Amino acid sequence: METTKHITIVGAGLAGSEAALTLADLGFAVHLVEMRPEKQTCVHKTGLCAELVCSNSLKSMKADSAAGMLKAELAALGSHVFAAAQAHAVAAGGALAVDREAFAREVTDRIAAHPNIMLEHAEVCSIEQACKGSDAVVLASGPLTSDALAASLQQLTGVDHMAFYDAAAPIVMEDSLDSGKLFRQSRYEDASGDAGDYLNAPFTREEYERFIEELVAAERVIARDFETRDLFQACQPIEEIARKGADAPRFGTLKPVGLTDPATGRRPWAALQLRAEDAHGESYNLVGFQTNLTFPEQRRVFRMIPGLENAEFARYGVMHRNTFINAPQLLTPLLQLSSTVDAEVPVFVAGQLAGTEGYCEAIRSGLHVAFSAAARLRGIDAPKLPAQTAFGALMAYATDPATVDYQPMHVNFGIMEPLPQRIRNKRERYAAYAARGQAALARYREELAACGLLSCAGDGASQGAEDARDDA
């Protein structure tokens, strides 16, 4: 379907590039604005679209993993950027890793060759500037959004609804915890029955001292200056607190006040509280455990906590520069700023700026906003994204107003709807999640196609979609 509607996309990273190619395939006139290389960030090296600045890995390809489920969605829905990643894959075992430069150049070439895309290298300094002459706007400027655009977005959303530093505590899977060592209790409540909203990991004095010793000696991430500016003033990492004195965490995050360990009938020497991260209690947040330890060290040291010896991490703790908005309070399930639902120019947000974490999550969010924006401009209702899919589960979590203290999240089984019947075997349970997700994805794809929102026009994207549909 041809249209004269114009869409401005700010940012040509993974999300912006995917949104641009998808909307262009659907016949929209796309103005893609990328400030690089006219204005570089502290980490980018080129002006190429979809440049990867951290790892070159897009994570697991296993069909029965959350990351694998997400890749099946990208293939089935005709993602150009995912097709480019597959075309430039390098050996990485069971994961998908890419040749960075070849991948970015492939995406850039696709954008440059598309007749419906005008790529401009310039800085967009305000939302008003982006909206001028546009029928819709997609903000996909990433975690290093320029100060001027971030200030404009902050003015639109409110001071309390944006974060400039990502200080996230680890999240662990509920079924990997030792319930024999943990007890459920809120402070000053009875330690019996189902009382309390928190799980508690009690330390003996000896366990606590060994833990603190390893915590302060553990390897930390070497942070760049732009990542550390003002970071620790707002939120101290647990290891930095411990460096102030061995007992400092015990009088702060790990304070045992108001708790009684039912195993001893006494107050523990110290205690970590774990709070349910999702409505179903499938995953738990380590309360107050913001950290700058490397991922392997988090795995090693935090498994010294009683009850977490075999903990499976749904998300590791991170502390770095990451501009993102408070998605649960600001975004609709279509990734549209709720304040622009009735506006003449709707504004959508994609990628890490919307609070998603991970390469494939960013790509998938670009697809999602493309479908959402196209539906809005054509005056039709976009099909509802099934919560049983990997990205659907992430959107249900990230845009739920009941989600508090939001931090960027990637797809994982801890935020998915529980299965009708609990399956104790982890491998079988994950396979069941994947099978349920494939069925939901097949229905969703048919709905998108029926209302003309699915083009699958890219060469590699079309083939990927056919392969994924056959698998489903």
LUMLO-969136 format. One record per residue (C-alpha): residue number from 1; x negated, y negated, z negated; residue in one letter. Coordinates in Angstrom, 2 decimals. Example, Ala and Ser with C-alpha at 12.3 -4.5 7.8 and 13.67 -1.06 7.14 Angstrom:
BEGIN
- 1  -12.30  4.50  -7.80  A
- 2  -13.67  1.06  -7.14  S
END
This chain:
BEGIN
- 1  0.00  0.00  0.00  M
- 2  -1.41  -3.35  1.01  E
- 3  -1.03  -6.34  -1.25  T
- 4  -2.11  -9.95  -1.36  T
- 5  -2.58  -9.86  -5.13  K
- 6  -5.99  -10.97  -6.41  H
- 7  -7.71  -9.48  -9.46  I
- 8  -10.82  -10.88  -11.16  T
- 9  -13.04  -8.39  -12.96  I
- 10  -15.72  -9.76  -15.27  V
- 11  -18.68  -7.40  -15.62  G
- 12  -20.02  -4.81  -13.17  A
- 13  -21.04  -2.17  -15.67  G
- 14  -19.53  1.30  -15.71  L
- 15  -16.00  0.16  -16.60  A
- 16  -15.94  -2.88  -14.34  G
- 17  -17.37  -1.01  -11.36  S
- 18  -14.82  1.78  -11.71  E
- 19  -11.93  -0.65  -12.07  A
- 20  -13.10  -2.62  -9.02  A
- 21  -13.41  0.41  -6.75  L
- 22  -10.10  1.91  -7.86  T
- 23  -8.14  -1.33  -7.47  L
- 24  -9.78  -2.01  -4.12  A
- 25  -8.75  1.45  -2.94  D
- 26  -5.19  0.60  -3.97  L
- 27  -5.29  -2.42  -1.65  G
- 28  -5.90  -5.26  -4.10  F
- 29  -8.33  -8.09  -3.41  A
- 30  -10.99  -7.77  -6.09  V
- 31  -13.36  -10.52  -7.22  H
- 32  -16.06  -8.74  -9.24  L
- 33  -18.26  -11.16  -11.18  V
- 34  -21.53  -9.99  -12.76  E
- 35  -23.88  -12.48  -14.43  M
- 36  -26.98  -10.34  -13.83  R
- 37  -29.56  -11.05  -12.44  P
- 38  -28.74  -14.77  -12.53  E
- 39  -28.51  -14.45  -16.32  K
- 40  -30.14  -11.34  -17.75  Q
- 41  -29.51  -9.62  -21.06  T
- 42  -32.21  -8.47  -23.45  C
- 43  -32.02  -4.87  -22.21  V
- 44  -31.06  -4.86  -18.53  H
- 45  -33.81  -4.80  -15.95  K
- 46  -31.94  -5.24  -12.66  T
- 47  -28.88  -6.82  -11.13  G
- 48  -27.50  -3.48  -10.00  L
- 49  -23.98  -2.45  -10.87  C
- 50  -23.54  0.33  -13.45  A
- 51  -27.13  0.05  -14.72  E
- 52  -27.70  2.41  -17.66  L
- 53  -29.79  0.84  -20.42  V
- 54  -29.90  3.60  -23.03  C
- 55  -29.90  7.33  -22.36  S
- 56  -29.42  8.69  -18.86  N
- 57  -27.19  11.47  -20.22  S
- 58  -23.43  11.49  -19.78  L
- 59  -23.14  14.35  -22.30  K
- 60  -21.80  17.89  -22.07  S
- 61  -20.15  19.43  -19.04  M
- 62  -18.66  22.32  -21.03  K
- 63  -14.99  22.58  -20.18  A
- 64  -14.03  23.36  -23.78  D
- 65  -15.77  20.31  -25.26  S
- 66  -14.18  16.87  -25.68  A
- 67  -16.84  15.39  -23.38  A
- 68  -16.16  18.11  -20.80  G
- 69  -12.42  17.46  -20.98  M
- 70  -13.08  13.79  -20.26  L
- 71  -15.17  14.66  -17.20  K
- 72  -12.35  16.86  -15.89  A
- 73  -10.08  13.82  -16.16  E
- 74  -12.53  11.64  -14.25  L
- 75  -12.79  14.18  -11.46  A
- 76  -9.04  14.82  -11.25  A
- 77  -8.25  11.11  -11.10  L
- 78  -10.79  10.37  -8.38  G
- 79  -13.42  8.37  -10.23  S
- 80  -15.97  6.81  -7.88  H
- 81  -18.54  6.25  -10.62  V
- 82  -18.31  9.84  -11.86  F
- 83  -18.70  11.07  -8.28  A
- 84  -21.86  8.94  -7.98  A
- 85  -23.18  10.45  -11.21  A
- 86  -22.63  13.96  -9.87  Q
- 87  -24.35  13.03  -6.62  A
- 88  -27.49  11.91  -8.49  H
- 89  -27.58  14.47  -11.29  A
- 90  -30.91  15.68  -12.67  V
- 91  -31.62  18.87  -14.60  A
- 92  -30.30  18.57  -18.18  A
- 93  -29.13  22.00  -19.24  G
- 94  -25.40  21.95  -19.95  G
- 95  -25.20  18.16  -19.84  A
- 96  -24.77  15.72  -16.96  L
- 97  -27.78  13.42  -16.67  A
- 98  -28.57  11.12  -13.77  V
- 99  -31.42  9.45  -11.95  D
- 100  -30.76  5.96  -13.33  R
- 101  -31.88  3.88  -10.35  E
- 102  -30.38  6.14  -7.68  A
- 103  -27.09  6.28  -9.57  F
- 104  -26.86  2.50  -10.05  A
- 105  -27.81  1.88  -6.43  R
- 106  -25.14  4.33  -5.24  E
- 107  -22.44  2.52  -7.23  V
- 108  -23.72  -0.87  -6.03  T
- 109  -23.69  0.28  -2.41  D
- 110  -20.11  1.55  -2.73  R
- 111  -19.03  -1.83  -4.10  I
- 112  -20.94  -3.80  -1.45  A
- 113  -19.46  -1.70  1.36  A
- 114  -15.83  -1.98  0.23  H
- 115  -13.92  -4.53  2.32  P
- 116  -11.58  -5.42  -0.57  N
- 117  -14.33  -6.34  -3.04  I
- 118  -16.20  -9.63  -3.25  M
- 119  -19.19  -9.28  -5.59  L
- 120  -20.50  -12.51  -7.10  E
- 121  -23.49  -12.92  -9.40  H
- 122  -22.59  -15.70  -11.84  A
- 123  -21.66  -16.21  -15.46  E
- 124  -18.00  -16.45  -16.40  V
- 125  -17.91  -18.74  -19.42  C
- 126  -14.23  -18.63  -20.37  S
- 127  -11.00  -16.69  -20.04  I
- 128  -9.46  -19.75  -18.40  E
- 129  -12.15  -19.67  -15.72  Q
- 130  -11.50  -15.98  -15.05  A
- 131  -7.73  -16.52  -14.78  C
- 132  -7.96  -19.40  -12.31  K
- 133  -6.64  -18.25  -8.93  G
- 134  -6.11  -14.68  -10.17  S
- 135  -2.99  -12.58  -10.55  D
- 136  -4.65  -10.44  -13.22  A
- 137  -7.96  -10.32  -15.09  V
- 138  -10.01  -7.40  -16.35  V
- 139  -12.67  -8.16  -18.97  L
- 140  -15.39  -5.51  -18.83  A
- 141  -18.40  -7.56  -19.85  S
- 142  -19.77  -4.99  -22.29  G
- 143  -21.44  -5.08  -25.69  P
- 144  -23.77  -7.90  -24.62  L
- 145  -21.03  -10.25  -23.48  T
- 146  -22.46  -13.76  -23.07  S
- 147  -22.09  -16.10  -26.01  D
- 148  -19.87  -18.49  -24.05  A
- 149  -17.39  -15.82  -22.92  L
- 150  -17.40  -14.20  -26.37  A
- 151  -16.56  -17.56  -27.93  A
- 152  -13.68  -18.03  -25.49  S
- 153  -12.36  -14.56  -26.23  L
- 154  -12.71  -15.18  -29.95  Q
- 155  -10.71  -18.38  -29.61  Q
- 156  -7.96  -16.44  -27.84  L
- 157  -7.90  -13.46  -30.23  T
- 158  -8.80  -15.12  -33.51  G
- 159  -11.97  -15.14  -35.58  V
- 160  -11.00  -12.03  -37.56  D
- 161  -10.38  -9.88  -34.50  H
- 162  -13.84  -9.73  -32.98  M
- 163  -17.07  -8.14  -34.14  A
- 164  -20.53  -8.97  -32.92  F
- 165  -22.34  -6.18  -34.74  Y
- 166  -21.40  -2.53  -34.79  D
- 167  -21.89  -1.17  -38.31  A
- 168  -20.21  2.22  -38.23  A
- 169  -20.46  4.96  -40.84  A
- 170  -20.69  8.61  -39.72  P
- 171  -17.56  10.70  -39.22  I
- 172  -17.55  14.45  -39.91  V
- 173  -15.13  17.19  -38.92  M
- 174  -12.83  18.36  -41.71  E
- 175  -13.20  22.06  -40.96  D
- 176  -17.00  21.86  -41.32  S
- 177  -16.79  20.69  -44.95  L
- 178  -17.14  22.97  -47.99  D
- 179  -13.82  22.62  -49.80  S
- 180  -15.23  24.60  -52.70  G
- 181  -17.59  21.75  -53.57  K
- 182  -15.38  18.77  -52.68  L
- 183  -12.35  17.62  -54.64  F
- 184  -9.45  15.37  -53.70  R
- 185  -8.87  12.37  -55.94  Q
- 186  -8.59  8.60  -55.84  S
- 187  -10.31  6.68  -58.60  R
- 188  -8.54  6.90  -61.96  Y
- 189  -6.04  9.48  -60.66  E
- 190  -5.64  13.05  -61.87  D
- 191  -7.96  15.54  -60.19  A
- 192  -5.18  18.08  -59.72  S
- 193  -2.93  19.21  -56.93  G
- 194  -2.99  16.93  -53.87  D
- 195  -3.50  13.73  -55.84  A
- 196  -5.53  11.02  -54.15  G
- 197  -6.34  9.87  -50.65  D
- 198  -10.06  10.66  -50.76  Y
- 199  -12.26  13.71  -50.71  L
- 200  -15.17  13.39  -53.14  N
- 201  -18.63  14.94  -52.92  A
- 202  -20.05  15.07  -56.48  P
- 203  -23.81  14.89  -57.13  F
- 204  -25.66  16.25  -60.12  T
- 205  -28.55  14.10  -61.26  R
- 206  -31.07  16.43  -59.60  E
- 207  -29.14  16.52  -56.32  E
- 208  -28.83  12.76  -56.30  Y
- 209  -32.52  12.12  -56.92  E
- 210  -33.57  14.53  -54.16  R
- 211  -31.10  12.91  -51.77  F
- 212  -32.31  9.36  -52.51  I
- 213  -35.93  10.42  -52.08  E
- 214  -35.24  11.81  -48.62  E
- 215  -32.96  8.91  -47.70  L
- 216  -35.56  6.19  -48.25  V
- 217  -38.26  8.23  -46.50  A
- 218  -36.15  9.09  -43.43  A
- 219  -36.96  7.79  -39.97  E
- 220  -35.02  4.71  -38.94  R
- 221  -34.08  3.33  -35.54  V
- 222  -36.46  0.59  -34.44  I
- 223  -34.10  -2.32  -33.83  A
- 224  -34.66  -5.14  -31.36  R
- 225  -34.42  -8.71  -32.57  D
- 226  -31.04  -9.27  -30.89  F
- 227  -29.73  -6.27  -32.80  E
- 228  -30.93  -7.37  -36.21  T
- 229  -29.97  -11.05  -36.16  R
- 230  -27.63  -11.56  -39.13  D
- 231  -26.86  -7.84  -39.13  L
- 232  -27.86  -6.93  -42.63  F
- 233  -26.34  -10.04  -44.21  Q
- 234  -22.86  -8.69  -43.56  A
- 235  -23.36  -4.98  -44.11  C
- 236  -26.31  -3.28  -45.75  Q
- 237  -27.32  0.20  -44.52  P
- 238  -27.19  2.81  -47.29  I
- 239  -30.95  3.42  -46.97  E
- 240  -31.67  -0.29  -47.45  E
- 241  -29.54  -0.33  -50.59  I
- 242  -31.49  2.68  -51.90  A
- 243  -34.78  0.85  -51.29  R
- 244  -33.73  -1.79  -53.80  K
- 245  -33.76  0.86  -56.49  G
- 246  -33.00  4.54  -56.83  A
- 247  -29.86  3.81  -58.85  D
- 248  -28.55  1.04  -56.56  A
- 249  -26.25  3.33  -54.49  P
- 250  -24.97  4.93  -57.72  R
- 251  -23.68  1.54  -58.82  F
- 252  -22.27  0.78  -55.37  G
- 253  -21.18  3.12  -52.58  T
- 254  -21.87  6.27  -54.62  L
- 255  -20.45  5.06  -57.92  K
- 256  -18.64  7.87  -59.79  P
- 257  -16.47  5.53  -61.90  V
- 258  -12.87  6.69  -62.23  G
- 259  -13.59  10.20  -60.92  L
- 260  -13.49  13.52  -62.74  T
- 261  -14.98  16.61  -61.14  D
- 262  -12.46  19.42  -61.78  P
- 263  -15.30  21.96  -61.67  A
- 264  -16.94  20.44  -64.77  T
- 265  -14.20  18.32  -66.30  G
- 266  -16.67  15.42  -66.41  R
- 267  -17.59  12.40  -64.38  R
- 268  -20.27  13.32  -61.80  P
- 269  -23.66  11.60  -61.79  W
- 270  -22.77  10.07  -58.41  A
- 271  -20.13  10.73  -55.77  A
- 272  -19.58  10.05  -52.09  L
- 273  -16.01  9.39  -51.06  Q
- 274  -14.70  10.58  -47.69  L
- 275  -11.61  8.99  -46.14  R
- 276  -9.44  10.59  -43.46  A
- 277  -10.30  8.99  -40.11  E
- 278  -7.15  10.12  -38.30  D
- 279  -3.52  10.62  -39.24  A
- 280  -3.85  14.39  -39.04  H
- 281  -6.84  14.69  -41.39  G
- 282  -8.98  16.41  -38.77  E
- 283  -12.00  14.18  -39.40  S
- 284  -13.39  12.16  -42.32  Y
- 285  -15.39  8.95  -42.61  N
- 286  -18.34  8.73  -45.05  L
- 287  -17.16  5.62  -46.88  V
- 288  -19.78  2.88  -47.14  G
- 289  -22.46  4.91  -45.33  F
- 290  -23.40  2.42  -42.63  Q
- 291  -26.86  3.49  -41.60  T
- 292  -29.76  2.77  -39.28  N
- 293  -31.26  6.27  -39.50  L
- 294  -31.91  8.16  -36.27  T
- 295  -29.29  10.73  -35.37  F
- 296  -31.49  13.76  -36.22  P
- 297  -32.31  12.21  -39.61  E
- 298  -28.63  11.53  -40.31  Q
- 299  -27.94  15.19  -39.60  R
- 300  -30.78  16.33  -41.88  R
- 301  -30.39  13.92  -44.79  V
- 302  -26.61  13.64  -44.97  F
- 303  -26.32  17.42  -44.99  R
- 304  -28.03  17.24  -48.39  M
- 305  -24.78  15.81  -49.78  I
- 306  -22.92  18.52  -51.73  P
- 307  -20.16  19.93  -49.56  G
- 308  -21.66  18.58  -46.32  L
- 309  -24.37  21.22  -45.89  E
- 310  -22.83  22.40  -42.60  N
- 311  -21.19  19.14  -41.58  A
- 312  -20.38  18.71  -37.90  E
- 313  -20.63  15.07  -36.87  F
- 314  -17.83  13.66  -34.73  A
- 315  -19.70  10.34  -34.69  R
- 316  -23.06  9.27  -36.08  Y
- 317  -23.54  5.99  -37.89  G
- 318  -24.84  3.08  -35.82  V
- 319  -25.93  -0.49  -36.49  M
- 320  -26.62  -2.67  -33.48  H
- 321  -25.39  -5.64  -31.48  R
- 322  -22.04  -4.69  -29.98  N
- 323  -19.43  -7.28  -29.13  T
- 324  -15.99  -5.67  -29.28  F
- 325  -12.45  -6.61  -30.20  I
- 326  -10.17  -5.17  -32.85  N
- 327  -8.35  -2.92  -30.40  A
- 328  -5.63  -1.59  -32.77  P
- 329  -4.46  -5.13  -33.47  Q
- 330  -4.95  -6.68  -30.04  L
- 331  -4.48  -4.12  -27.27  L
- 332  -1.46  -2.28  -25.94  T
- 333  -1.80  1.39  -24.87  P
- 334  -2.34  0.02  -21.34  L
- 335  -5.48  -1.81  -22.63  L
- 336  -3.80  -5.17  -22.08  Q
- 337  -4.25  -8.00  -24.55  L
- 338  -0.89  -8.01  -26.30  S
- 339  -0.89  -11.81  -26.33  S
- 340  -0.75  -11.77  -22.51  T
- 341  2.07  -9.23  -22.07  V
- 342  4.46  -11.98  -20.96  D
- 343  1.80  -14.29  -19.53  A
- 344  1.67  -15.29  -15.88  E
- 345  -1.84  -13.83  -15.67  V
- 346  -2.18  -10.61  -17.70  P
- 347  -5.59  -9.90  -19.21  V
- 348  -6.85  -6.34  -19.60  F
- 349  -9.96  -5.18  -21.46  V
- 350  -12.12  -2.19  -20.58  A
- 351  -15.33  -0.49  -21.65  G
- 352  -17.23  -1.17  -24.84  Q
- 353  -15.65  -4.60  -25.20  L
- 354  -12.37  -2.73  -25.79  A
- 355  -13.99  -0.62  -28.50  G
- 356  -14.72  2.60  -26.62  T
- 357  -18.09  4.25  -27.15  E
- 358  -19.90  6.26  -24.49  G
- 359  -20.63  6.19  -20.77  Y
- 360  -17.78  8.41  -19.58  C
- 361  -15.36  6.72  -21.95  E
- 362  -16.27  3.39  -20.31  A
- 363  -15.76  4.82  -16.83  I
- 364  -12.41  6.32  -17.82  R
- 365  -11.27  3.02  -19.38  S
- 366  -12.03  1.32  -16.05  G
- 367  -9.72  3.80  -14.34  L
- 368  -7.06  3.26  -17.00  H
- 369  -6.98  -0.53  -16.67  V
- 370  -6.94  -0.19  -12.88  A
- 371  -3.77  1.91  -13.06  F
- 372  -2.30  -0.45  -15.67  S
- 373  -3.07  -3.64  -13.72  A
- 374  -1.85  -2.16  -10.45  A
- 375  1.43  -1.10  -12.04  A
- 376  1.94  -4.54  -13.60  R
- 377  1.34  -6.37  -10.33  L
- 378  3.59  -4.02  -8.38  R
- 379  6.38  -4.38  -10.90  G
- 380  6.52  -0.71  -11.85  I
- 381  6.01  1.19  -15.10  D
- 382  2.70  3.02  -15.37  A
- 383  3.08  6.67  -16.42  P
- 384  2.46  7.20  -20.11  K
- 385  -1.02  8.54  -20.83  L
- 386  -0.63  11.94  -22.56  P
- 387  -2.14  12.06  -26.04  A
- 388  -3.11  15.69  -25.37  Q
- 389  -5.81  14.58  -22.92  T
- 390  -9.22  13.51  -24.20  A
- 391  -8.84  9.86  -23.22  F
- 392  -5.17  9.85  -24.22  G
- 393  -6.17  10.90  -27.73  A
- 394  -8.77  8.12  -27.84  L
- 395  -6.22  5.53  -26.70  M
- 396  -3.64  6.75  -29.21  A
- 397  -6.24  6.24  -31.96  Y
- 398  -7.74  2.99  -30.67  A
- 399  -4.45  1.19  -30.01  T
- 400  -2.56  2.39  -33.07  D
- 401  -1.89  -0.62  -35.35  P
- 402  -2.18  1.75  -38.32  A
- 403  -5.88  2.34  -37.53  T
- 404  -7.84  0.22  -40.02  V
- 405  -11.49  -0.85  -40.20  D
- 406  -11.81  0.03  -36.51  Y
- 407  -15.21  0.78  -35.08  Q
- 408  -16.02  1.86  -31.49  P
- 409  -15.16  5.52  -30.97  M
- 410  -15.88  8.20  -28.38  H
- 411  -13.70  11.16  -27.49  V
- 412  -13.84  14.01  -30.01  N
- 413  -11.58  16.75  -31.30  F
- 414  -11.27  14.99  -34.66  G
- 415  -8.80  12.44  -33.25  I
- 416  -6.70  14.84  -31.18  M
- 417  -3.20  15.98  -32.06  E
- 418  -3.42  19.22  -34.04  P
- 419  -2.32  22.36  -32.23  L
- 420  1.14  23.73  -33.13  P
- 421  -0.53  26.65  -34.89  Q
- 422  -3.87  26.30  -36.65  R
- 423  -6.64  28.35  -35.03  I
- 424  -9.49  28.98  -37.45  R
- 425  -12.03  30.17  -34.91  N
- 426  -13.67  26.96  -33.67  K
- 427  -14.49  28.22  -30.19  R
- 428  -10.95  29.47  -29.66  E
- 429  -9.51  26.25  -31.07  R
- 430  -11.56  24.06  -28.74  Y
- 431  -10.59  26.24  -25.78  A
- 432  -6.94  25.77  -26.76  A
- 433  -7.41  22.00  -26.90  Y
- 434  -8.93  22.10  -23.41  A
- 435  -6.15  24.27  -21.97  A
- 436  -3.48  22.02  -23.44  R
- 437  -5.31  18.98  -22.09  G
- 438  -5.59  20.45  -18.58  Q
- 439  -1.84  21.07  -18.44  A
- 440  -1.08  17.52  -19.62  A
- 441  -3.61  16.10  -17.15  L
- 442  -2.02  17.95  -14.23  A
- 443  1.39  16.48  -15.06  R
- 444  -0.07  12.99  -15.53  Y
- 445  -1.86  13.17  -12.19  R
- 446  1.37  14.12  -10.43  E
- 447  3.16  11.17  -12.05  E
- 448  0.43  8.75  -10.94  L
- 449  0.56  10.07  -7.40  A
- 450  4.37  9.89  -7.31  A
- 451  4.37  6.16  -8.05  C
- 452  1.50  5.41  -5.67  G
- 453  -1.19  4.69  -8.24  L
- 454  -3.55  7.50  -7.29  L
- 455  -5.68  7.00  -4.21  S
- 456  -8.67  9.36  -4.67  C
- 457  -10.12  7.56  -1.67  A
- 458  -13.80  7.92  -2.53  G
- 459  -15.63  10.72  -0.67  D
- 460  -17.04  12.37  -3.78  G
- 461  -14.05  11.36  -5.85  A
- 462  -11.57  13.17  -3.60  S
- 463  -13.53  16.38  -3.75  Q
- 464  -13.93  16.09  -7.52  G
- 465  -10.22  15.64  -7.89  A
- 466  -9.46  18.73  -5.84  E
- 467  -11.98  20.80  -7.83  D
- 468  -10.56  19.66  -11.16  A
- 469  -6.97  20.32  -10.02  R
- 470  -7.94  23.85  -9.00  D
- 471  -9.57  24.42  -12.40  D
- 472  -6.49  23.15  -14.20  A
END
